[in-house]
Amino acid sequence: MSLQMRDRVATLSGVLTVDEVEPLVAWLRATRGASVNLRECTHLHTGAFQALLCFRPKVSAAPRDPFLAAHVFPWLTSTRPPPMMKTGGDS
């Protein structure tokens, strides 16, 4: 299973699917001082990403995955959204 929830730390590893979003949200809602370990996470379902943005748990370990580290982690650890990246030609 890619979601393991303990007293105050949820560990997300591998691919977090839509099936794990609801348990994650319930745990985040019920857990004061929650934190998440993303070290071994390689993919977050968008619902899980939205839940993390909504509840803003502390991130206890940054993801090793290059995409998550560069594009998701900054959103989860900032009080302001990171600047949007340019993706190509401007009109």
HTML snippet that shows the backbone in 3Dmol.js (N, CA, C, O; Angstrom):
<script src="https://3Dmol.org/build/3Dmol-min.js"></script>
<div id="view" style="width:600px;height:400px;position:relative"></div>
<script>
const pdb = `
ATOM      1  N   MET A   1       0.851  -1.182   0.000  1.00  0.00           N
ATOM      2  CA  MET A   1       0.000   0.000   0.000  1.00  0.00           C
ATOM      3  C   MET A   1       0.892   1.239   0.000  1.00  0.00           C
ATOM      4  O   MET A   1       1.916   1.289   0.682  1.00  0.00           O
ATOM      5  N   SER A   2       0.484   2.223  -0.771  1.00  0.00           N
ATOM      6  CA  SER A   2       1.315   3.414  -0.896  1.00  0.00           C
ATOM      7  C   SER A   2       0.991   4.498   0.122  1.00  0.00           C
ATOM      8  O   SER A   2       1.593   5.571   0.093  1.00  0.00           O
ATOM      9  N   LEU A   3       0.044   4.232   1.025  1.00  0.00           N
ATOM     10  CA  LEU A   3      -0.315   5.193   2.068  1.00  0.00           C
ATOM     11  C   LEU A   3      -0.306   4.491   3.416  1.00  0.00           C
ATOM     12  O   LEU A   3      -1.088   3.570   3.651  1.00  0.00           O
ATOM     13  N   GLN A   4       0.576   4.928   4.296  1.00  0.00           N
ATOM     14  CA  GLN A   4       0.642   4.391   5.659  1.00  0.00           C
ATOM     15  C   GLN A   4       0.462   5.558   6.621  1.00  0.00           C
ATOM     16  O   GLN A   4       1.231   6.518   6.608  1.00  0.00           O
ATOM     17  N   MET A   5      -0.571   5.456   7.456  1.00  0.00           N
ATOM     18  CA  MET A   5      -0.877   6.545   8.380  1.00  0.00           C
ATOM     19  C   MET A   5      -0.612   6.081   9.804  1.00  0.00           C
ATOM     20  O   MET A   5      -1.110   5.040  10.231  1.00  0.00           O
ATOM     21  N   ARG A   6       0.156   6.845  10.515  1.00  0.00           N
ATOM     22  CA  ARG A   6       0.472   6.570  11.909  1.00  0.00           C
ATOM     23  C   ARG A   6      -0.190   7.663  12.762  1.00  0.00           C
ATOM     24  O   ARG A   6      -1.091   8.356  12.292  1.00  0.00           O
ATOM     25  N   ASP A   7       0.256   7.811  14.001  1.00  0.00           N
ATOM     26  CA  ASP A   7      -0.333   8.812  14.889  1.00  0.00           C
ATOM     27  C   ASP A   7      -0.365  10.204  14.268  1.00  0.00           C
ATOM     28  O   ASP A   7      -1.427  10.817  14.164  1.00  0.00           O
ATOM     29  N   ARG A   8       0.791  10.698  13.859  1.00  0.00           N
ATOM     30  CA  ARG A   8       0.849  12.057  13.304  1.00  0.00           C
ATOM     31  C   ARG A   8       1.584  12.150  11.975  1.00  0.00           C
ATOM     32  O   ARG A   8       1.709  13.239  11.416  1.00  0.00           O
ATOM     33  N   VAL A   9       2.074  11.025  11.461  1.00  0.00           N
ATOM     34  CA  VAL A   9       2.834  11.041  10.209  1.00  0.00           C
ATOM     35  C   VAL A   9       2.214  10.063   9.207  1.00  0.00           C
ATOM     36  O   VAL A   9       2.003   8.887   9.504  1.00  0.00           O
ATOM     37  N   ALA A  10       1.932  10.587   8.017  1.00  0.00           N
ATOM     38  CA  ALA A  10       1.489   9.735   6.916  1.00  0.00           C
ATOM     39  C   ALA A  10       2.659   9.598   5.953  1.00  0.00           C
ATOM     40  O   ALA A  10       3.284  10.589   5.576  1.00  0.00           O
ATOM     41  N   THR A  11       2.949   8.373   5.563  1.00  0.00           N
ATOM     42  CA  THR A  11       4.020   8.113   4.614  1.00  0.00           C
ATOM     43  C   THR A  11       3.396   7.747   3.275  1.00  0.00           C
ATOM     44  O   THR A  11       2.632   6.787   3.172  1.00  0.00           O
ATOM     45  N   LEU A  12       3.733   8.524   2.255  1.00  0.00           N
ATOM     46  CA  LEU A  12       3.234   8.295   0.911  1.00  0.00           C
ATOM     47  C   LEU A  12       4.388   7.738   0.099  1.00  0.00           C
ATOM     48  O   LEU A  12       5.454   8.350   0.033  1.00  0.00           O
ATOM     49  N   SER A  13       4.187   6.583  -0.520  1.00  0.00           N
ATOM     50  CA  SER A  13       5.265   5.968  -1.292  1.00  0.00           C
ATOM     51  C   SER A  13       4.714   5.435  -2.605  1.00  0.00           C
ATOM     52  O   SER A  13       3.540   5.080  -2.711  1.00  0.00           O
ATOM     53  N   GLY A  14       5.580   5.389  -3.592  1.00  0.00           N
ATOM     54  CA  GLY A  14       5.160   4.899  -4.905  1.00  0.00           C
ATOM     55  C   GLY A  14       4.076   5.787  -5.491  1.00  0.00           C
ATOM     56  O   GLY A  14       4.133   7.014  -5.404  1.00  0.00           O
ATOM     57  N   VAL A  15       3.080   5.132  -6.094  1.00  0.00           N
ATOM     58  CA  VAL A  15       1.989   5.831  -6.757  1.00  0.00           C
ATOM     59  C   VAL A  15       0.791   5.921  -5.817  1.00  0.00           C
ATOM     60  O   VAL A  15       0.232   4.898  -5.423  1.00  0.00           O
ATOM     61  N   LEU A  16       0.401   7.130  -5.460  1.00  0.00           N
ATOM     62  CA  LEU A  16      -0.773   7.325  -4.615  1.00  0.00           C
ATOM     63  C   LEU A  16      -1.985   7.470  -5.540  1.00  0.00           C
ATOM     64  O   LEU A  16      -2.073   8.428  -6.307  1.00  0.00           O
ATOM     65  N   THR A  17      -2.914   6.520  -5.463  1.00  0.00           N
ATOM     66  CA  THR A  17      -4.041   6.460  -6.393  1.00  0.00           C
ATOM     67  C   THR A  17      -5.288   7.127  -5.820  1.00  0.00           C
ATOM     68  O   THR A  17      -5.311   7.570  -4.672  1.00  0.00           O
ATOM     69  N   VAL A  18      -6.308   7.182  -6.645  1.00  0.00           N
ATOM     70  CA  VAL A  18      -7.581   7.772  -6.246  1.00  0.00           C
ATOM     71  C   VAL A  18      -8.183   7.014  -5.057  1.00  0.00           C
ATOM     72  O   VAL A  18      -8.874   7.613  -4.233  1.00  0.00           O
ATOM     73  N   ASP A  19      -7.932   5.725  -4.960  1.00  0.00           N
ATOM     74  CA  ASP A  19      -8.482   4.931  -3.859  1.00  0.00           C
ATOM     75  C   ASP A  19      -7.939   5.353  -2.497  1.00  0.00           C
ATOM     76  O   ASP A  19      -8.566   5.082  -1.472  1.00  0.00           O
ATOM     77  N   GLU A  20      -6.802   6.001  -2.475  1.00  0.00           N
ATOM     78  CA  GLU A  20      -6.198   6.410  -1.211  1.00  0.00           C
ATOM     79  C   GLU A  20      -6.508   7.855  -0.831  1.00  0.00           C
ATOM     80  O   GLU A  20      -6.137   8.302   0.254  1.00  0.00           O
ATOM     81  N   VAL A  21      -7.176   8.579  -1.705  1.00  0.00           N
ATOM     82  CA  VAL A  21      -7.478   9.993  -1.431  1.00  0.00           C
ATOM     83  C   VAL A  21      -8.432  10.133  -0.249  1.00  0.00           C
ATOM     84  O   VAL A  21      -8.169  10.917   0.663  1.00  0.00           O
ATOM     85  N   GLU A  22      -9.522   9.393  -0.248  1.00  0.00           N
ATOM     86  CA  GLU A  22     -10.505   9.522   0.833  1.00  0.00           C
ATOM     87  C   GLU A  22      -9.921   9.178   2.204  1.00  0.00           C
ATOM     88  O   GLU A  22     -10.136   9.934   3.152  1.00  0.00           O
ATOM     89  N   PRO A  23      -9.183   8.055   2.349  1.00  0.00           N
ATOM     90  CA  PRO A  23      -8.565   7.796   3.659  1.00  0.00           C
ATOM     91  C   PRO A  23      -7.569   8.879   4.066  1.00  0.00           C
ATOM     92  O   PRO A  23      -7.469   9.218   5.245  1.00  0.00           O
ATOM     93  N   LEU A  24      -6.831   9.423   3.095  1.00  0.00           N
ATOM     94  CA  LEU A  24      -5.883  10.494   3.398  1.00  0.00           C
ATOM     95  C   LEU A  24      -6.618  11.729   3.902  1.00  0.00           C
ATOM     96  O   LEU A  24      -6.203  12.336   4.889  1.00  0.00           O
ATOM     97  N   VAL A  25      -7.696  12.104   3.239  1.00  0.00           N
ATOM     98  CA  VAL A  25      -8.469  13.280   3.654  1.00  0.00           C
ATOM     99  C   VAL A  25      -9.039  13.073   5.051  1.00  0.00           C
ATOM    100  O   VAL A  25      -8.966  13.973   5.888  1.00  0.00           O
ATOM    101  N   ALA A  26      -9.603  11.906   5.310  1.00  0.00           N
ATOM    102  CA  ALA A  26     -10.167  11.620   6.644  1.00  0.00           C
ATOM    103  C   ALA A  26      -9.082  11.718   7.707  1.00  0.00           C
ATOM    104  O   ALA A  26      -9.311  12.285   8.775  1.00  0.00           O
ATOM    105  N   TRP A  27      -7.916  11.176   7.425  1.00  0.00           N
ATOM    106  CA  TRP A  27      -6.808  11.218   8.381  1.00  0.00           C
ATOM    107  C   TRP A  27      -6.346  12.662   8.602  1.00  0.00           C
ATOM    108  O   TRP A  27      -6.130  13.077   9.740  1.00  0.00           O
ATOM    109  N   LEU A  28      -6.197  13.424   7.517  1.00  0.00           N
ATOM    110  CA  LEU A  28      -5.778  14.826   7.652  1.00  0.00           C
ATOM    111  C   LEU A  28      -6.796  15.626   8.458  1.00  0.00           C
ATOM    112  O   LEU A  28      -6.425  16.470   9.274  1.00  0.00           O
ATOM    113  N   ARG A  29      -8.061  15.363   8.230  1.00  0.00           N
ATOM    114  CA  ARG A  29      -9.123  16.082   8.942  1.00  0.00           C
ATOM    115  C   ARG A  29      -9.079  15.758  10.443  1.00  0.00           C
ATOM    116  O   ARG A  29      -9.356  16.625  11.271  1.00  0.00           O
ATOM    117  N   ALA A  30      -8.739  14.535  10.786  1.00  0.00           N
ATOM    118  CA  ALA A  30      -8.792  14.089  12.179  1.00  0.00           C
ATOM    119  C   ALA A  30      -7.481  14.260  12.945  1.00  0.00           C
ATOM    120  O   ALA A  30      -7.461  14.090  14.164  1.00  0.00           O
ATOM    121  N   THR A  31      -6.393  14.591  12.260  1.00  0.00           N
ATOM    122  CA  THR A  31      -5.072  14.582  12.897  1.00  0.00           C
ATOM    123  C   THR A  31      -4.525  15.985  13.083  1.00  0.00           C
ATOM    124  O   THR A  31      -4.192  16.671  12.116  1.00  0.00           O
ATOM    125  N   ARG A  32      -4.436  16.402  14.339  1.00  0.00           N
ATOM    126  CA  ARG A  32      -3.799  17.696  14.642  1.00  0.00           C
ATOM    127  C   ARG A  32      -2.290  17.541  14.527  1.00  0.00           C
ATOM    128  O   ARG A  32      -1.729  16.525  14.936  1.00  0.00           O
ATOM    129  N   GLY A  33      -1.647  18.536  13.978  1.00  0.00           N
ATOM    130  CA  GLY A  33      -0.192  18.494  13.846  1.00  0.00           C
ATOM    131  C   GLY A  33       0.278  17.437  12.867  1.00  0.00           C
ATOM    132  O   GLY A  33       1.368  16.886  13.023  1.00  0.00           O
ATOM    133  N   ALA A  34      -0.531  17.151  11.861  1.00  0.00           N
ATOM    134  CA  ALA A  34      -0.189  16.116  10.879  1.00  0.00           C
ATOM    135  C   ALA A  34       1.033  16.506  10.064  1.00  0.00           C
ATOM    136  O   ALA A  34       1.276  17.683   9.796  1.00  0.00           O
ATOM    137  N   SER A  35       1.791  15.496   9.678  1.00  0.00           N
ATOM    138  CA  SER A  35       2.891  15.708   8.739  1.00  0.00           C
ATOM    139  C   SER A  35       2.903  14.549   7.747  1.00  0.00           C
ATOM    140  O   SER A  35       2.388  13.465   8.020  1.00  0.00           O
ATOM    141  N   VAL A  36       3.501  14.808   6.595  1.00  0.00           N
ATOM    142  CA  VAL A  36       3.581  13.782   5.560  1.00  0.00           C
ATOM    143  C   VAL A  36       5.024  13.587   5.130  1.00  0.00           C
ATOM    144  O   VAL A  36       5.799  14.537   5.013  1.00  0.00           O
ATOM    145  N   ASN A  37       5.357  12.333   4.899  1.00  0.00           N
ATOM    146  CA  ASN A  37       6.670  11.957   4.405  1.00  0.00           C
ATOM    147  C   ASN A  37       6.485  11.596   2.931  1.00  0.00           C
ATOM    148  O   ASN A  37       5.800  10.626   2.607  1.00  0.00           O
ATOM    149  N   LEU A  38       7.091  12.370   2.053  1.00  0.00           N
ATOM    150  CA  LEU A  38       6.956  12.159   0.613  1.00  0.00           C
ATOM    151  C   LEU A  38       8.203  11.570  -0.027  1.00  0.00           C
ATOM    152  O   LEU A  38       8.275  11.464  -1.251  1.00  0.00           O
ATOM    153  N   ARG A  39       9.169  11.191   0.764  1.00  0.00           N
ATOM    154  CA  ARG A  39      10.476  10.762   0.246  1.00  0.00           C
ATOM    155  C   ARG A  39      10.374   9.727  -0.872  1.00  0.00           C
ATOM    156  O   ARG A  39      11.042   9.867  -1.896  1.00  0.00           O
ATOM    157  N   GLU A  40       9.563   8.703  -0.699  1.00  0.00           N
ATOM    158  CA  GLU A  40       9.484   7.625  -1.680  1.00  0.00           C
ATOM    159  C   GLU A  40       8.298   7.748  -2.630  1.00  0.00           C
ATOM    160  O   GLU A  40       8.053   6.842  -3.426  1.00  0.00           O
ATOM    161  N   CYS A  41       7.563   8.847  -2.559  1.00  0.00           N
ATOM    162  CA  CYS A  41       6.400   9.049  -3.431  1.00  0.00           C
ATOM    163  C   CYS A  41       6.881   9.356  -4.851  1.00  0.00           C
ATOM    164  O   CYS A  41       7.791  10.160  -5.049  1.00  0.00           O
ATOM    165  N   THR A  42       6.253   8.700  -5.837  1.00  0.00           N
ATOM    166  CA  THR A  42       6.619   8.948  -7.233  1.00  0.00           C
ATOM    167  C   THR A  42       5.477   9.549  -8.037  1.00  0.00           C
ATOM    168  O   THR A  42       5.699  10.058  -9.136  1.00  0.00           O
ATOM    169  N   HIS A  43       4.255   9.500  -7.506  1.00  0.00           N
ATOM    170  CA  HIS A  43       3.106  10.076  -8.202  1.00  0.00           C
ATOM    171  C   HIS A  43       1.988  10.333  -7.202  1.00  0.00           C
ATOM    172  O   HIS A  43       1.672   9.472  -6.380  1.00  0.00           O
ATOM    173  N   LEU A  44       1.390  11.518  -7.273  1.00  0.00           N
ATOM    174  CA  LEU A  44       0.238  11.866  -6.436  1.00  0.00           C
ATOM    175  C   LEU A  44      -0.980  12.029  -7.317  1.00  0.00           C
ATOM    176  O   LEU A  44      -0.934  12.774  -8.296  1.00  0.00           O
ATOM    177  N   HIS A  45      -2.062  11.357  -6.999  1.00  0.00           N
ATOM    178  CA  HIS A  45      -3.317  11.623  -7.681  1.00  0.00           C
ATOM    179  C   HIS A  45      -3.668  13.080  -7.408  1.00  0.00           C
ATOM    180  O   HIS A  45      -3.357  13.592  -6.332  1.00  0.00           O
ATOM    181  N   THR A  46      -4.302  13.753  -8.350  1.00  0.00           N
ATOM    182  CA  THR A  46      -4.598  15.174  -8.167  1.00  0.00           C
ATOM    183  C   THR A  46      -5.478  15.427  -6.945  1.00  0.00           C
ATOM    184  O   THR A  46      -5.377  16.484  -6.323  1.00  0.00           O
ATOM    185  N   GLY A  47      -6.334  14.476  -6.595  1.00  0.00           N
ATOM    186  CA  GLY A  47      -7.154  14.629  -5.392  1.00  0.00           C
ATOM    187  C   GLY A  47      -6.307  14.653  -4.133  1.00  0.00           C
ATOM    188  O   GLY A  47      -6.594  15.406  -3.203  1.00  0.00           O
ATOM    189  N   ALA A  48      -5.268  13.837  -4.098  1.00  0.00           N
ATOM    190  CA  ALA A  48      -4.355  13.821  -2.952  1.00  0.00           C
ATOM    191  C   ALA A  48      -3.576  15.139  -2.895  1.00  0.00           C
ATOM    192  O   ALA A  48      -3.383  15.707  -1.820  1.00  0.00           O
ATOM    193  N   PHE A  49      -3.138  15.613  -4.045  1.00  0.00           N
ATOM    194  CA  PHE A  49      -2.423  16.889  -4.104  1.00  0.00           C
ATOM    195  C   PHE A  49      -3.319  18.017  -3.594  1.00  0.00           C
ATOM    196  O   PHE A  49      -2.871  18.867  -2.825  1.00  0.00           O
ATOM    197  N   GLN A  50      -4.572  18.025  -4.016  1.00  0.00           N
ATOM    198  CA  GLN A  50      -5.509  19.050  -3.567  1.00  0.00           C
ATOM    199  C   GLN A  50      -5.748  18.949  -2.060  1.00  0.00           C
ATOM    200  O   GLN A  50      -5.847  19.973  -1.383  1.00  0.00           O
ATOM    201  N   ALA A  51      -5.842  17.746  -1.535  1.00  0.00           N
ATOM    202  CA  ALA A  51      -6.036  17.573  -0.086  1.00  0.00           C
ATOM    203  C   ALA A  51      -4.836  18.120   0.682  1.00  0.00           C
ATOM    204  O   ALA A  51      -4.998  18.776   1.711  1.00  0.00           O
ATOM    205  N   LEU A  52      -3.639  17.849   0.180  1.00  0.00           N
ATOM    206  CA  LEU A  52      -2.437  18.365   0.845  1.00  0.00           C
ATOM    207  C   LEU A  52      -2.395  19.890   0.773  1.00  0.00           C
ATOM    208  O   LEU A  52      -1.973  20.544   1.727  1.00  0.00           O
ATOM    209  N   LEU A  53      -2.825  20.456  -0.341  1.00  0.00           N
ATOM    210  CA  LEU A  53      -2.879  21.917  -0.453  1.00  0.00           C
ATOM    211  C   LEU A  53      -3.916  22.507   0.500  1.00  0.00           C
ATOM    212  O   LEU A  53      -3.708  23.577   1.072  1.00  0.00           O
ATOM    213  N   CYS A  54      -5.023  21.806   0.663  1.00  0.00           N
ATOM    214  CA  CYS A  54      -6.103  22.297   1.523  1.00  0.00           C
ATOM    215  C   CYS A  54      -5.726  22.230   3.004  1.00  0.00           C
ATOM    216  O   CYS A  54      -5.902  23.208   3.731  1.00  0.00           O
ATOM    217  N   PHE A  55      -5.211  21.088   3.450  1.00  0.00           N
ATOM    218  CA  PHE A  55      -4.930  20.892   4.875  1.00  0.00           C
ATOM    219  C   PHE A  55      -3.552  21.388   5.297  1.00  0.00           C
ATOM    220  O   PHE A  55      -3.326  21.646   6.479  1.00  0.00           O
ATOM    221  N   ARG A  56      -2.634  21.525   4.351  1.00  0.00           N
ATOM    222  CA  ARG A  56      -1.289  22.047   4.618  1.00  0.00           C
ATOM    223  C   ARG A  56      -0.541  21.351   5.761  1.00  0.00           C
ATOM    224  O   ARG A  56      -0.056  22.019   6.675  1.00  0.00           O
ATOM    225  N   PRO A  57      -0.444  20.013   5.718  1.00  0.00           N
ATOM    226  CA  PRO A  57       0.357  19.368   6.757  1.00  0.00           C
ATOM    227  C   PRO A  57       1.837  19.704   6.546  1.00  0.00           C
ATOM    228  O   PRO A  57       2.253  20.072   5.447  1.00  0.00           O
ATOM    229  N   LYS A  58       2.605  19.573   7.595  1.00  0.00           N
ATOM    230  CA  LYS A  58       4.053  19.767   7.484  1.00  0.00           C
ATOM    231  C   LYS A  58       4.607  18.627   6.627  1.00  0.00           C
ATOM    232  O   LYS A  58       4.172  17.483   6.757  1.00  0.00           O
ATOM    233  N   VAL A  59       5.556  18.936   5.761  1.00  0.00           N
ATOM    234  CA  VAL A  59       6.221  17.901   4.973  1.00  0.00           C
ATOM    235  C   VAL A  59       7.499  17.527   5.704  1.00  0.00           C
ATOM    236  O   VAL A  59       8.438  18.319   5.779  1.00  0.00           O
ATOM    237  N   SER A  60       7.528  16.308   6.245  1.00  0.00           N
ATOM    238  CA  SER A  60       8.672  15.883   7.055  1.00  0.00           C
ATOM    239  C   SER A  60       9.832  15.363   6.219  1.00  0.00           C
ATOM    240  O   SER A  60      10.970  15.346   6.687  1.00  0.00           O
ATOM    241  N   ALA A  61       9.559  14.939   4.989  1.00  0.00           N
ATOM    242  CA  ALA A  61      10.617  14.479   4.093  1.00  0.00           C
ATOM    243  C   ALA A  61      10.210  14.802   2.661  1.00  0.00           C
ATOM    244  O   ALA A  61       9.135  14.414   2.204  1.00  0.00           O
ATOM    245  N   ALA A  62      11.080  15.513   1.969  1.00  0.00           N
ATOM    246  CA  ALA A  62      10.815  15.929   0.590  1.00  0.00           C
ATOM    247  C   ALA A  62      10.881  14.730  -0.352  1.00  0.00           C
ATOM    248  O   ALA A  62      11.578  13.755  -0.070  1.00  0.00           O
ATOM    249  N   PRO A  63      10.163  14.798  -1.463  1.00  0.00           N
ATOM    250  CA  PRO A  63      10.213  13.692  -2.417  1.00  0.00           C
ATOM    251  C   PRO A  63      11.559  13.618  -3.127  1.00  0.00           C
ATOM    252  O   PRO A  63      12.173  14.642  -3.427  1.00  0.00           O
ATOM    253  N   ARG A  64      12.010  12.388  -3.394  1.00  0.00           N
ATOM    254  CA  ARG A  64      13.225  12.191  -4.181  1.00  0.00           C
ATOM    255  C   ARG A  64      12.923  12.284  -5.676  1.00  0.00           C
ATOM    256  O   ARG A  64      13.798  12.619  -6.475  1.00  0.00           O
ATOM    257  N   ASP A  65      11.685  11.986  -6.044  1.00  0.00           N
ATOM    258  CA  ASP A  65      11.286  12.032  -7.440  1.00  0.00           C
ATOM    259  C   ASP A  65      11.539  13.435  -7.994  1.00  0.00           C
ATOM    260  O   ASP A  65      11.067  14.412  -7.413  1.00  0.00           O
ATOM    261  N   PRO A  66      12.272  13.558  -9.102  1.00  0.00           N
ATOM    262  CA  PRO A  66      12.629  14.881  -9.621  1.00  0.00           C
ATOM    263  C   PRO A  66      11.423  15.756  -9.972  1.00  0.00           C
ATOM    264  O   PRO A  66      11.431  16.953  -9.683  1.00  0.00           O
ATOM    265  N   PHE A  67      10.393  15.182 -10.585  1.00  0.00           N
ATOM    266  CA  PHE A  67       9.227  15.984 -10.950  1.00  0.00           C
ATOM    267  C   PHE A  67       8.512  16.493  -9.705  1.00  0.00           C
ATOM    268  O   PHE A  67       8.204  17.681  -9.611  1.00  0.00           O
ATOM    269  N   LEU A  68       8.246  15.607  -8.750  1.00  0.00           N
ATOM    270  CA  LEU A  68       7.563  16.025  -7.522  1.00  0.00           C
ATOM    271  C   LEU A  68       8.392  17.048  -6.759  1.00  0.00           C
ATOM    272  O   LEU A  68       7.856  18.016  -6.219  1.00  0.00           O
ATOM    273  N   ALA A  69       9.696  16.829  -6.718  1.00  0.00           N
ATOM    274  CA  ALA A  69      10.570  17.759  -6.003  1.00  0.00           C
ATOM    275  C   ALA A  69      10.558  19.141  -6.643  1.00  0.00           C
ATOM    276  O   ALA A  69      10.573  20.152  -5.941  1.00  0.00           O
ATOM    277  N   ALA A  70      10.531  19.189  -7.963  1.00  0.00           N
ATOM    278  CA  ALA A  70      10.601  20.473  -8.655  1.00  0.00           C
ATOM    279  C   ALA A  70       9.257  21.180  -8.788  1.00  0.00           C
ATOM    280  O   ALA A  70       9.192  22.408  -8.745  1.00  0.00           O
ATOM    281  N   HIS A  71       8.173  20.401  -8.951  1.00  0.00           N
ATOM    282  CA  HIS A  71       6.899  21.031  -9.309  1.00  0.00           C
ATOM    283  C   HIS A  71       5.794  20.900  -8.273  1.00  0.00           C
ATOM    284  O   HIS A  71       4.849  21.688  -8.292  1.00  0.00           O
ATOM    285  N   VAL A  72       5.882  19.947  -7.386  1.00  0.00           N
ATOM    286  CA  VAL A  72       4.832  19.742  -6.379  1.00  0.00           C
ATOM    287  C   VAL A  72       5.290  20.205  -5.003  1.00  0.00           C
ATOM    288  O   VAL A  72       4.563  20.921  -4.314  1.00  0.00           O
ATOM    289  N   PHE A  73       6.473  19.807  -4.606  1.00  0.00           N
ATOM    290  CA  PHE A  73       7.008  20.150  -3.284  1.00  0.00           C
ATOM    291  C   PHE A  73       6.966  21.655  -2.997  1.00  0.00           C
ATOM    292  O   PHE A  73       6.577  22.041  -1.895  1.00  0.00           O
ATOM    293  N   PRO A  74       7.352  22.524  -3.949  1.00  0.00           N
ATOM    294  CA  PRO A  74       7.287  23.965  -3.655  1.00  0.00           C
ATOM    295  C   PRO A  74       5.881  24.445  -3.311  1.00  0.00           C
ATOM    296  O   PRO A  74       5.730  25.344  -2.485  1.00  0.00           O
ATOM    297  N   TRP A  75       4.857  23.872  -3.920  1.00  0.00           N
ATOM    298  CA  TRP A  75       3.478  24.257  -3.626  1.00  0.00           C
ATOM    299  C   TRP A  75       3.078  23.834  -2.223  1.00  0.00           C
ATOM    300  O   TRP A  75       2.274  24.508  -1.579  1.00  0.00           O
ATOM    301  N   LEU A  76       3.630  22.723  -1.741  1.00  0.00           N
ATOM    302  CA  LEU A  76       3.245  22.198  -0.429  1.00  0.00           C
ATOM    303  C   LEU A  76       3.987  22.848   0.722  1.00  0.00           C
ATOM    304  O   LEU A  76       3.571  22.729   1.875  1.00  0.00           O
ATOM    305  N   THR A  77       5.068  23.528   0.426  1.00  0.00           N
ATOM    306  CA  THR A  77       5.897  24.080   1.498  1.00  0.00           C
ATOM    307  C   THR A  77       5.935  25.601   1.513  1.00  0.00           C
ATOM    308  O   THR A  77       6.646  26.193   2.325  1.00  0.00           O
ATOM    309  N   SER A  78       5.190  26.231   0.636  1.00  0.00           N
ATOM    310  CA  SER A  78       5.211  27.679   0.538  1.00  0.00           C
ATOM    311  C   SER A  78       3.887  28.260   1.003  1.00  0.00           C
ATOM    312  O   SER A  78       2.834  27.637   0.864  1.00  0.00           O
ATOM    313  N   THR A  79       3.955  29.450   1.551  1.00  0.00           N
ATOM    314  CA  THR A  79       2.721  30.153   1.889  1.00  0.00           C
ATOM    315  C   THR A  79       2.181  30.883   0.665  1.00  0.00           C
ATOM    316  O   THR A  79       1.021  31.292   0.631  1.00  0.00           O
ATOM    317  N   ARG A  80       3.038  31.040  -0.333  1.00  0.00           N
ATOM    318  CA  ARG A  80       2.632  31.645  -1.604  1.00  0.00           C
ATOM    319  C   ARG A  80       2.879  30.628  -2.705  1.00  0.00           C
ATOM    320  O   ARG A  80       3.854  29.880  -2.634  1.00  0.00           O
ATOM    321  N   PRO A  81       2.033  30.578  -3.711  1.00  0.00           N
ATOM    322  CA  PRO A  81       2.301  29.674  -4.832  1.00  0.00           C
ATOM    323  C   PRO A  81       3.591  30.076  -5.530  1.00  0.00           C
ATOM    324  O   PRO A  81       3.877  31.266  -5.658  1.00  0.00           O
ATOM    325  N   PRO A  82       4.372  29.103  -5.982  1.00  0.00           N
ATOM    326  CA  PRO A  82       5.575  29.439  -6.735  1.00  0.00           C
ATOM    327  C   PRO A  82       5.197  30.062  -8.072  1.00  0.00           C
ATOM    328  O   PRO A  82       4.087  29.848  -8.559  1.00  0.00           O
ATOM    329  N   PRO A  83       6.102  30.828  -8.671  1.00  0.00           N
ATOM    330  CA  PRO A  83       5.785  31.445  -9.952  1.00  0.00           C
ATOM    331  C   PRO A  83       5.549  30.379 -11.019  1.00  0.00           C
ATOM    332  O   PRO A  83       6.176  29.319 -11.003  1.00  0.00           O
ATOM    333  N   MET A  84       4.650  30.669 -11.932  1.00  0.00           N
ATOM    334  CA  MET A  84       4.353  29.734 -13.008  1.00  0.00           C
ATOM    335  C   MET A  84       5.553  29.675 -13.944  1.00  0.00           C
ATOM    336  O   MET A  84       6.216  30.678 -14.209  1.00  0.00           O
ATOM    337  N   MET A  85       5.807  28.472 -14.432  1.00  0.00           N
ATOM    338  CA  MET A  85       6.925  28.294 -15.364  1.00  0.00           C
ATOM    339  C   MET A  85       6.476  28.614 -16.776  1.00  0.00           C
ATOM    340  O   MET A  85       5.337  28.332 -17.148  1.00  0.00           O
ATOM    341  N   LYS A  86       7.354  29.194 -17.553  1.00  0.00           N
ATOM    342  CA  LYS A  86       7.071  29.396 -18.969  1.00  0.00           C
ATOM    343  C   LYS A  86       7.205  28.050 -19.669  1.00  0.00           C
ATOM    344  O   LYS A  86       8.148  27.301 -19.413  1.00  0.00           O
ATOM    345  N   THR A  87       6.270  27.751 -20.541  1.00  0.00           N
ATOM    346  CA  THR A  87       6.302  26.467 -21.225  1.00  0.00           C
ATOM    347  C   THR A  87       6.521  26.597 -22.720  1.00  0.00           C
ATOM    348  O   THR A  87       6.635  25.583 -23.408  1.00  0.00           O
ATOM    349  N   GLY A  88       6.581  27.775 -23.229  1.00  0.00           N
ATOM    350  CA  GLY A  88       6.780  27.907 -24.679  1.00  0.00           C
ATOM    351  C   GLY A  88       6.471  29.302 -25.145  1.00  0.00           C
ATOM    352  O   GLY A  88       6.454  30.255 -24.367  1.00  0.00           O
ATOM    353  N   GLY A  89       6.227  29.400 -26.426  1.00  0.00           N
ATOM    354  CA  GLY A  89       6.020  30.694 -27.062  1.00  0.00           C
ATOM    355  C   GLY A  89       4.844  31.456 -26.506  1.00  0.00           C
ATOM    356  O   GLY A  89       3.763  30.899 -26.317  1.00  0.00           O
ATOM    357  N   ASP A  90       5.055  32.725 -26.245  1.00  0.00           N
ATOM    358  CA  ASP A  90       3.993  33.613 -25.785  1.00  0.00           C
ATOM    359  C   ASP A  90       3.247  34.164 -26.981  1.00  0.00           C
ATOM    360  O   ASP A  90       3.846  34.397 -28.031  1.00  0.00           O
ATOM    361  N   SER A  91       1.967  34.374 -26.842  1.00  0.00           N
ATOM    362  CA  SER A  91       1.196  34.950 -27.943  1.00  0.00           C
ATOM    363  C   SER A  91       1.097  36.437 -27.810  1.00  0.00           C
ATOM    364  O   SER A  91       0.481  37.092 -28.651  1.00  0.00           O
TER     365      SER A  91
END
`;
const viewer = $3Dmol.createViewer("view");
viewer.addModel(pdb, "pdb");
viewer.setStyle({}, {cartoon: {color: "spectrum"}});
viewer.zoomTo();
viewer.render();
</script>
